[in-house]
């Protein structure tokens, strides 16, 4: 089948519903959980604010629109390489310079929901990934890899979602050897359902925050606060994760979408 015929077939199946578009994003608003940095950092991302300009009233009788207070890394969002010091030298590492061809790709969904429910500090290792590949098939070059933890079920409550105590946040994520293994497969990026791409306790790893340090070192992307990964198969879906084209942007809230054969 030719490429044009393949696209035509895809379009037809989207129209009939044979291919479902799954929304993998959380709702963006004042109640969206926001990452909180330690007190010794000067600034935090503010809570999201939505301010009305007009809504069919004296300020605008025919139209409704709002203005926002919004951080680049708020809600379901995309981390560009320039977000982390290891990716600071990539000229194509900003949201307005990255190769947009890369952000639409097959997605591998590694189900860690049972383990994460039993242990909020669960860590995905390279051996876990290799065992998953033995069952589901190899992770391919240029593909997304996401960790299903069902953490999005906590998103209605910021304290539950951040899950922090006096020792810091507690949420599942990858080990350094896991990230290095995935990068050896030449993935395009890694995604999590938690507030960030790393585990809550990743600051104590070597290197610290390996998803950030290693992904962006290799000019790869991160996805955080994903939702509805339970609606995706282990393999076979296509993920669309396009950031806003922010000038010299380090990241962006996104509407992450997956194309899934029903």
C-alpha positions in Angstrom: 0.0 0.0 0.0 1.4 3.4 -0.9 1.9 6.1 1.7 -1.0 8.2 0.4 -3.3 5.1 0.4 -2.2 4.4 4.0 -3.1 7.9 5.0 -6.4 7.7 3.2 -7.1 4.4 5.1 -6.2 6.0 8.4 -8.5 9.0 7.7 -11.4 6.6 6.8 -10.9 4.6 10.0 -10.8 7.7 12.1 -14.2 8.8 10.6 -15.8 5.4 11.2 -14.4 5.1 14.7 -12.3 2.0 13.9 -9.4 4.1 15.2 -10.2 5.8 18.4 -8.6 9.1 19.6 -7.8 8.6 23.3 -7.2 11.8 25.3 -4.0 11.2 27.4 -4.2 14.7 29.1 -5.5 15.9 32.4 -7.7 18.9 32.8 -5.9 22.2 33.0 -7.2 24.7 35.5 -6.8 26.2 39.0 -7.0 22.7 40.6 -4.3 21.1 38.5 -1.5 19.8 40.7 1.7 21.8 40.2 5.2 20.7 41.1 6.6 22.4 44.2 10.3 22.9 44.5 12.1 22.8 47.9 12.1 26.1 49.9 15.7 26.8 49.1 14.8 27.5 45.5 13.7 31.1 44.9 10.7 30.5 42.7 8.0 28.0 42.0 5.6 27.7 39.1 2.4 29.5 40.1 -1.0 27.8 40.3 -2.9 28.1 37.0 -5.2 31.1 36.8 -8.0 31.7 34.3 -9.2 35.3 34.0 -12.3 36.2 31.9 -11.9 39.0 29.4 -15.5 38.9 28.2 -18.4 36.5 27.8 -21.2 38.0 25.7 -21.3 41.1 27.9 -20.4 44.8 27.9 -16.7 43.9 27.6 -17.4 41.9 24.5 -21.0 41.4 23.4 -20.4 38.8 20.7 -17.5 36.7 22.1 -16.0 34.9 25.1 -12.3 34.6 25.8 -9.9 34.4 28.7 -6.3 35.2 29.7 -4.2 32.8 31.7 -1.4 32.5 34.2 0.3 29.4 33.1 3.8 27.8 33.6 5.5 25.9 30.7 5.6 22.7 32.9 2.0 22.8 34.2 -0.4 19.9 34.0 0.1 17.3 31.2 3.3 18.8 29.6 6.3 18.3 27.4 9.9 18.7 28.5 12.2 20.0 25.8 15.9 19.3 26.0 16.7 22.9 27.0 14.7 22.3 30.2 17.7 20.6 31.8 21.3 21.7 32.0 22.5 18.6 30.1 20.4 19.7 27.1 21.2 23.4 27.2 23.5 23.4 24.1 21.1 21.9 21.6 19.9 24.6 19.2 17.0 22.3 18.2 16.3 21.7 21.9 13.6 24.4 22.3 9.8 24.0 21.7 10.1 26.3 18.7 13.2 24.7 17.1 12.7 20.9 17.7 12.0 18.6 14.8 8.2 18.2 15.0 8.4 15.0 12.9 9.7 13.3 16.1 6.7 14.0 18.4 4.3 11.8 16.5 5.4 8.2 16.9 4.4 4.6 18.0 4.1 4.3 21.8 5.1 1.5 24.1 3.1 1.3 27.3 4.7 -0.5 30.2 2.1 -1.4 32.8 3.4 -0.8 36.3 0.0 0.0 37.8 -0.1 -3.0 40.2 3.4 -2.5 41.5 2.8 1.3 41.9 -0.4 0.7 43.9 1.5 -1.6 46.2 4.6 0.7 46.5 4.4 4.4 45.6 8.3 4.4 45.4 8.3 1.6 42.8 11.2 1.9 40.4 11.2 0.5 36.8 14.6 -1.1 36.0 16.2 -2.1 32.7 15.5 -5.7 33.6 11.8 -4.9 33.9 11.9 -3.4 30.5 13.7 -6.3 28.9 11.1 -8.7 30.5 8.4 -6.5 29.0 10.0 -6.7 25.6 10.3 -10.5 25.8 6.5 -10.6 26.2 5.4 -7.7 23.9 8.1 -7.1 21.4 11.2 -4.9 21.0 11.0 -1.2 21.6 11.9 0.5 18.3 14.0 3.5 17.3 12.2 6.8 17.4 9.3 5.5 19.6 7.8 6.8 22.8 8.0 4.8 26.0 5.5 5.6 28.8 5.1 4.1 32.3 1.5 3.3 33.2 1.0 3.7 37.0 -2.6 4.9 37.0 -1.3 7.9 39.0 -3.8 10.1 37.2 -6.5 8.6 39.5 -4.9 10.9 42.2 -5.0 14.1 40.1 -8.2 15.4 41.8 -6.2 16.0 45.0 -2.9 17.8 44.7 -1.6 16.4 48.1 -2.5 12.9 47.0 -0.9 13.5 43.6 2.4 15.0 44.9 2.4 12.4 47.8 5.1 14.2 49.8 6.2 13.9 53.4 9.2 15.1 55.4 11.5 12.9 53.3 10.2 14.3 50.1 7.8 13.2 47.3 7.0 9.5 46.8 6.0 8.5 43.3 7.1 5.8 40.9 9.6 6.3 38.1 12.7 4.9 36.3 16.1 4.0 37.5 19.2 5.4 35.8 19.9 2.0 34.2 16.4 1.9 32.9 16.7 5.3 31.2 20.2 4.4 29.8 18.8 1.2 28.4 15.8 3.0 26.7 18.2 5.6 25.2 20.3 2.7 23.8 17.2 1.8 21.9 17.2 5.3 20.5 13.7 6.2 21.7 12.3 9.7 21.1 11.2 10.2 24.7 9.9 8.9 28.0 6.6 9.6 29.7 5.1 9.4 33.2 1.7 9.8 34.8 3.3 11.5 37.8 4.1 15.2 38.3 7.5 14.8 36.5 9.4 12.3 34.4 11.4 11.1 37.4 10.5 9.1 40.5 9.7 11.2 43.6 13.0 10.1 45.3 15.1 10.5 42.2 17.2 13.3 43.7 19.2 10.7 45.6 20.0 8.6 42.5 23.3 8.7 40.5 23.0 10.8 38.5 20.2 12.6 40.3 16.9 12.9 38.3 18.1 10.4 35.7 15.1 10.9 33.3 15.9 14.6 33.1 19.7 14.3 33.1 19.9 11.5 30.6 17.0 12.1 28.3 17.9 15.7 27.6 21.6 14.9 27.4 20.6 12.9 24.3 18.3 15.5 22.9 15.2 13.4 23.8 11.9 14.5 25.2 9.9 14.0 28.4 6.2 13.8 29.1 4.6 14.3 32.5 1.2 14.1 34.1 -0.2 11.9 31.3 -3.7 10.4 31.8 -5.8 7.5 30.6 -2.8 5.2 29.8 -5.1 2.3 30.9 -7.0 2.8 27.6 -3.9 2.1 25.5 -2.5 -1.3 24.4 1.0 -2.3 25.3 2.0 -1.8 21.7 0.2 -0.7 18.5 -0.9 2.8 19.4 0.4 6.1 17.9 1.1 9.0 20.3 0.8 12.6 19.3 2.5 15.0 21.8 3.1 18.4 20.2 4.2 21.3 22.4 3.2 24.9 21.8 5.7 26.7 19.6 6.9 29.0 22.4 9.9 31.2 21.6 12.9 29.6 23.2 10.5 27.4 25.2 11.8 24.8 27.6 8.5 23.0 27.6 4.8 23.3 27.1 1.4 22.1 28.3 0.1 19.7 25.7 -3.1 17.8 24.7 -1.5 14.4 24.4 -3.5 12.2 22.1 -3.2 8.5 21.2 -4.6 6.8 18.1 -5.8 3.3 19.1 -7.3 0.6 16.9 -10.6 -0.6 18.4 
